[in-house]
């Protein structure tokens, strides 16, 4: 579907699903099952791929601890539970199981802690970051900038990726970060939108870096320039952290892997 759309097929970046080609007996079965109506048999519906969940996220241990003192996470904000792709229904199971484990762990931890003020240095840094977002004097508009981010990530980092599109997207994201820094906010409510947009750019850059490191196709990660699975990369994960103020990716072996990591490196 994405190939067809990228090549200019369809209508306004959508494809047309023609229900009239379904045989009459098939229509009757679908109508009885409540999956379509008789009217739909004579129509064409617009369809297209869409992003409906985000695999990977915060790195946590089995107790939901994120490695930052006092920070816990559970559910689809976390990474690692689904591997290369998420099976239907697994998200609810993950949220229930790890939500209970993490919630109980966090509650026990909270019951033994004394109230303390946040670290002054971290609070000051966050205030400075928000002030910088709010003090732009440019002529750009947040809505237009947000659409540019979505277009860049969807068409260059989305369903189909390759080295060129990922590099181009990374350059675009860096340029969009500079634009965001100069956007002028006209009212206070726009600050939350600017914060959201800054987060979108950060996540987009992380996805670009990770996708460039995995030179294979696996699960929902499809690279047109590396279309096959490469088992030498199967038992590794990619971690992105902040090192000396820079976004730094690294590959590391999955815990419990039976094959020595050195033999799997690409």
N, C-alpha and C positions, 0 to 999 in steps of 0.2 A: 504493500500500500504506500509506504513512504517513498519507494523508488518511483512509483507512478506519479505521486504528487510532486516530487523533486524534478521530474522531467516535464512538468507542465500539464499533466493530465488532470481530469476532473474539473471541478468548478470552484473557483475561489478557495483553493488549497484543500478542498474536500473531494471525495470520490462519491459517485452515485451508486447506491445499492438498488438494483432493479428486482423487485419482488415478483414481477410478472413472469419471470422464468421458472418459478416454483410450480411443479405439477399440481393439478387440482387435488389429488389425494393427499399430497403433502400439505397443502393449504388447510384442508379439513383437519388434519392431525394437529397442526400448529394452532388453529383457531380453538379447537377443543382444549388444548393445553394452556390457552390464554396467552400464547406467545405472539400472536398477531391477530388482526381483524380482517374481515373479508375486504374491507376498503383498502387495506394496505397492499393487497394483491395487485392493485392497479396503480400503484404509486412508486416513486423513486425516493429513497431517503439519502440524505447526505451523511457520510461516515468518514472518519479519519482517526488515525492513532491519537492517543492522548496520554499524558502523564497522570497516573492516579496514585502512585506511592513512590517513596524514595528509599531505595535500599542503602544500607550502611548508614553510619552516623557516629554518635559518641561511642568511644571505646570503653566498655565496662567489663568488670569481672562477673562471676556467677552470682554475686550478691548485689549487683547493680551499682557498685562503687566505681566512680569515674576517674579515680586517681587524683582528684582535687579534693582536699579535705572538706568533708561535709556535702559534697555534690553526689547525688544519686540520679540514676536515669533508668527508665524502663519503656518497653514498647517500641514503636517504629522510629523513635528518635535515636535508637541505638543501632549499632552495626554488628554483623557477625552471625546472627541467629539463622539467617535464610540462605547463606552461601551465595551462589551465582544468580539465583532468582527466587522469588517468593511464590510458594504454592498457594492456591486459593484457599482461604479460610485460616491459614497459619497465623495471620496478624492477630486475630482475636485470641487464639490460643496463647500466643506469645505475650500479649498484653495482660491476660488473666494470670498466667503462671509467673512471669517475671514481675508483674505489677505487685502481686501478693508478696513475693520474696523480697523485692526491693522496698516496698512500703513498710513491711514488718522490720526490716533491717534499719531503715531510716528512723522509724519510730523508737526503736530501742536505743539508737544512738542519741536521738534528741532528748530522751528522758534522762540521760546521764550528763548532759551538757549544761553549763551555765551560760546565761545570756551574755553575749559579748558584741561589741561594736564591730562593724566591718573594718577591714584594714584601710587606714586613711589614705595610703598611697594609691590603692586600687580605686577608691571612690574618687579621688582627685583626677586620676587618669580618665575615668569614665565621664566625669563632668567636662573635662577638656575635649574629649571626643565629641560629645553632644554639642558643645559650644561651637566646635569647628564645623559640624554639619549645619548648624543654625546660622552661621555667619557668612555664608556664601553671598557673593554680590554679582553673580553672573546673570545671564538672561535665559538660561535653560529652564525647562519645566519638568517637574517630577514625573508626570504622567507619560510624557513623551520618552523620557529616559527609561522608565520602567518597561515600556513597550519595546524599546531597543534591546534591553537586556533579555527579555523573553524571546524576541526574534532571534538574537544571536545564539542563545543557548539551545533553543529548539531546533534550529536548522543546522547548526554546526557541531553540537554536542549531544544531540538527541538520539533518535532511533538508529541512525546510521552515522558512523564516525570514521574518520581516517586521520592520518598524521597532519595533513594540510589543514583540514577543517578545525582540528583541535588547536593547532598553533594559531590559526587566524582568530579563533574564538578567544584565545588567551590574550592576544593583542587587543582585540575589541574590548575585552573586560577591563584591561589596564586603562585604556582610553576612557571608558565609561566611568571608572573610578575617579579619574581626573575631572570629568564633567560634573559628577556628583558633588565633588568638593567645592565647585564654584556656583552651584545652583542657588538661587535666591529663594528663600522661603517667605511666603507672604502672610502666613498665619501660623499659630502655634500647633494646630492639628497636623500640619505637614511634617513636623519633626518625626512623628512616629512612622510616617510613610518613608521618610529619608532613612531612618534606622532600618526599616524592613528592606529597603533597596540596597543599602550597604551590605546587609546580611546575604541577600540574593547574589550580589557580586562575589562575595567571599566564597559562598558555596559553589557558584559556577566555576570559579578559579580552581577550587579543590577538585571538582569533577574532571576538569581539563587535565590537571596534573596527573591524577590517578589513571585516567583513561590512556594517556600517553605512555605511562609506564607498563601497562598490561598490553603487550603486543600479541594478542590473540583475541578470538571471539569466544565468549562463554556466557551462557544464560542470557540475561538482558543486555549484556555488553557486546555490541556487534561492531567490529571494525572492518570496513570494506577492504582495507589493505592487508588485513590478517583475518581471513574469513574462517579459518579452522581453529578448533581447540588445540592448545599446545600443553600436553600433560606435564611438561617440564615446569610450567608455571602454575599448575593446578593447586598445589598445597602451599601457596603463599598468599598473604594478604598485604594490603598497602595501607600504611598509617601516615597521616599527615599531622604534623605538629608545628608549633611556633618555636623556632630556634633563632635566637638573637634578633628577634623582630621580623623574621622571614618565614614564609610558609614553606615547610620542608617535608617532602614525601620520602618514605623509605619502604622497601619491601622487607617483610619478615616472615619466617616460617610459621605456619599454623600450629598451635600447641597440640602435641600428641601425634603429629605426622610421623609415619613410620619410615619415610624415605629421607636420607640426609639432605639437608637444604642445599648443600654445595652442588649436589648432583642435579638439582632442579633449577638452578639459576639460569637465566637466559643470557 
